[in-house]
Amino acid sequence: MKGVPEEILASLHPLELKVIPHLKDGITLSEIVAKAGMQEVEAMRALQWLENKKAVSLENLNHTEVLLDENGKKAIAHGLPEMRFIEALRKGAKTNSDISKTAKLNPQEYGVSVGLLKKDGLLDIEKDNTLKLIGEGGELQKRMEEAVEFLKKLPRDAAKLSKKEQEVLKGLKERKQYIIIKERKDRIIKLTELGVALAKTDVKKLDFAERLTADDLKTGAWKDKKYRSYDVSINVPRIPMGKEHFVQEAIDYIRRIWIEMGFEEMEGDYVQSAFWDLDALFVPQDHPARETQDTFYLDHPRSTVVPRAAYDRVREAHENGGGTGSKGWRYTFSRMETEQLLLRTHTTVLSAQTLWAIREGRKPVPGKYFTVSKVFRNEALDWKHLFEFNQVEGIVVDPNVTFAQLIGYLKLFFAKMGFPDIRLRPHHFPYTEPSVEVDVWHPKRKEWVELGGAGVFRPEVTKTLIGEEIPVLAWGIGMERIIVEYFDLHDLRDLYRNDIKQMRDMKRFIRIEER
Amino acid sequence: MVSLNINKRLLLKEIGREETPELLHEIARMGVEVEESTGNEFVLDITPNRPDLLSQQGFTRAFAAFLGVKRGMHMYKTIPGKLKVYVDESVKGVRPYTACAVIKDLKLDEERLKEIIAIQEKLHVTFCRRRKKAAIGIYPMEAISGNITYTAMESGKIKFRPLEADKEMTIREILEHHPKGKEYAHLLRGLPKYAVFLDSKKKILSVPPIINSHDTGKITASTKEAFLEASGSDFRTCHEIIQIICAALADMGATIHTVEVIYGRKTEVTPDMSAKRQEFYGYYVNRRLGTDLKEEDFATLLARMGLGFEKGRIRETYYALLPPFRVDFLHQIDVVEDVAIALGYDKIQPVLPNVATTGGESAASKFDAVIRKVLVGYGLLEAKNYHLLSKEYQSAMDGDTDIVTIRSSVSEGYDALRKSLLPGLLQTLTRNKVHEYPQSFFEIGRVFAPAPAHVEESQHLSIIMAGEVDYTRMRQVVEGLLLALGLQGTFTATDDSRFLKGRCAQLVVDGAVIGVLGEMSPRVLTHAELVVPAAGAELDVDVLRLVTLR
């Protein structure tokens, strides 16, 4: 086994061992397949591995194969139709039907034969429509014999045909279903020095064990055995794994940030009354955003009953300020409007309910509360619109909190999300004052991107719900934009398409903040 | 939010500045978003609390103050006028209020005329809530004879030539055929009578909120004097509209003349263009913002917002003086915001939070996380479907038609809330038909059931496995979950049309029904266009949590 390094020999796969005895410079893949009695894919894989080991090089070899078709087979068995036609004439058949019968021709074959004979000037049509052969027809007969001979030798490689045979092939190509021309891909194998050495090696004598077995271990046989080396660099097939939804991973990441900062998670219903979703947050009942085209109002059931104590306070806040020091919106509050059921338009409804829970002693002050959960908007689904999306909501309830601290919280959160630079612009929400819109500096896109709204709840909200005017910092941040960008999606609907391939291949939501 | 187009050249001339990125940022710092800057225009987004900004004049006025070009409060003189508007009792219950003004010395051209119509239109859409709350009318003075009556007439008696029509029409014809009539007809539906403005010769000036008369209610570039009214359900709103428009017209150089609006024995002289006062406490502002501002700071900052400042008698008690067009002050917190905007949000130093609390995730979240871990361990993929799902699709599964529905969803096929998770997961399988099997999904999420005067919400878990699966496989997974939760369940045969007969079990843990599992019925699979067998489960996570924590 001179010339072939031990580590190469140790790494030969059983398939390679099957191929090696047949290696020869210039041999083709198909030849190896035939000789080694292997599947083409197996042989091919073995050859690629050998190529990786620099023992062989593979070159594409495309050749054209000529195969026998239906009419070709018939011609071999019974002769070409025109040959049978001539023989019928020779036997004395004269009329159309006589010839067809004697030569066993169908109308199509009959027609073709007449055409061919006429072309060679071999056919005479008498006045009474009978047919007669002119001359011997030796030339045509010779060609027909050649054609049949050619057909008998199929399949053939088109590249290896003689000039004469190529002419015959040309003639047969023009005829229906005599031959099939097929392009076939093959490889030609060139041996390197190592390949030549390998080919000379008697691989049957190699004795590398394929697997380490339990028996080897039990008996201690492993001590005397050599094991085949694997090519550890080659690709391996993937195993599908179970996974949480990638949006869930992102949600959990964001939830963790707030939990780390000492926030308590809020929970509540998706279906809410207009009362909690809008009125408790001092959104005037004729506010344009309340119209049906933006909000999912329910049809069945349509309305609910609002708790009496809360109802009266909120109604007063709207009508006259209700002792909050505000003038209120100064209109007549509608019970019908407030009792309507809807799909919550923002998670701020949970903040409102938390403030009411504080009044009832169910939640403590100071307190920090958050949720990352779904909100709904009546939108037509398209690549940049969803009718439901996740909102990151947070509130801080403490008599001493300030607007400056709100900015502090927002800065901290966005820094943890990978956006250390934020910019705040004045904005308007009916339930916060001051109100801000948060832009973050996008480090990749190099521009400011709007990501959420925030503010300090108005006294009309806090005093009405809590019972005293405790400032409440609040924010609501859209999450989908961050998620879509992280996962490099370009269509918002891809978030909830649940495509098995997409979900299996999706990377994990990992963000590690820099400190 | 409504967008407003501002003539760039006029604005820049008025404030004496060039267009730079900094200037655009100054607009944003004032609380107005710049949607885009085209050749001739800025397209701005105006928030609904600032209807006074909804005109070239209004925005320029505020921005000039903000930049310090024309600091402080703009005040407008009114000249006592002679025109009277008699409000008849009959408008009560129809359209009870109006506020009016007379404008003189108008120097209009086609450009200005367009601006006036634009102000009216922007206010109609926003502050007037698409004319539902109030509507505005402007009339050339010369077409009006004598004093005006605001009254209600029976619809059959109303006939006039509406704006841009070529002949007289009855109100019914207007509501059916005139473009404005068709657009606003819904606002008059069900009213016994319609409000109208009449002059002393009983000529109809207009039928608010629909349309003016072509003969007496069409102003042109040559109009020098105009009658302006706003009518609606609330006097204050009407008056505020008049104040906002008068300020803009006065900025164009016109003079404002009052009108006596006579409500029986009570007379309102409108417009009142005097300043209002909003009391505020210095310490309140500082405590809310986390600042340390002094008296003189307040005066300077409020001036930037186009507001005046006055000291009160008691220490730290002040007044913000509000020009008549600033209609967005309800509480001293509104002063806090204007002070913050004037200061600049970026000038307020962020303070790191110091509210010490112990946080934590909810019990439900913690429990869901455990379920996820177990099922992921079994190699299942978590799916997330929409909470909205077609009622028809859901009902087709089990014949249950008592489903929570939405009034008018604009997304087709999403007209109801899901009552269980299995239908969504079947759709997930349908969507993944092209991929190889086996496929296994689970979903944890909210489901909804109608109840008297409310909706019952619960958290469900559903599992679906398709390919070479049967009841045993599903049961193994469900039992694995129970094992992880330290529970033991009883599985008893049950009938459920969603599952194959004889291959469906009800799961009971500790006496509580948790849900069902089994092989999906061929009918259900066929409905979902599936040609592979599948096993499914639908469990109530809320109940499961309760028995786990018991």
Interface residues (C-beta under 8 A of the other chain):
Chain A: P240 M241 G242 K243 E244 H245 V247 Q248 D252 R255 W258 I259 E260 M261 G262 F263 E264 E265 M266 E267 D269 Y270 V271 D286 H287 P288 T292 Q293 F296 Y297 L298 D299 H300 P301 S303 T304 V305 G321 T324 G325 S326 K327 G328 W329 R330 Y331 L341 L343 P364 P366 G367 K368 F370 K374 F376 N378 E379 A380 L381 F387 E388 V396 D398 N400 V401 T402 F403 A404 Q405 I407 G408 Y409 L410 K411 L412 R423 L424 R425 P426 H427 H428 P430 E433 P434 S435 V436 E437 V456 R458 P459 E460 P471 L495 Y496 R497 N498 D499 I500 K501 M503 R504
Chain B: A28 R29 M30 G31 E33 T47 P48 N49 R50 T126 R129 K132 K133 D234 R236 R287 R288 L289 G290 T291 L330 H331 Q332 I333 D334 V336 E337 A340 I341 Y345 D346 I348 Q349 P350 V351 L352 P353 N354 V355 A356 T357 T358 G359 G360 E361 S362 A364 S365 A369 R372 L375 V376 G377 Y378 G379 L380 L381 E382 A383 K384 N385 Y386 H387 L388 I403 V404 T405 I406 R407 S408 S409 V410 S411 Y414 L417 T428 R431 N432 H435 Q439 S440 F441 R446 F448 P450 A451 P452 A453 H454 V455 E457
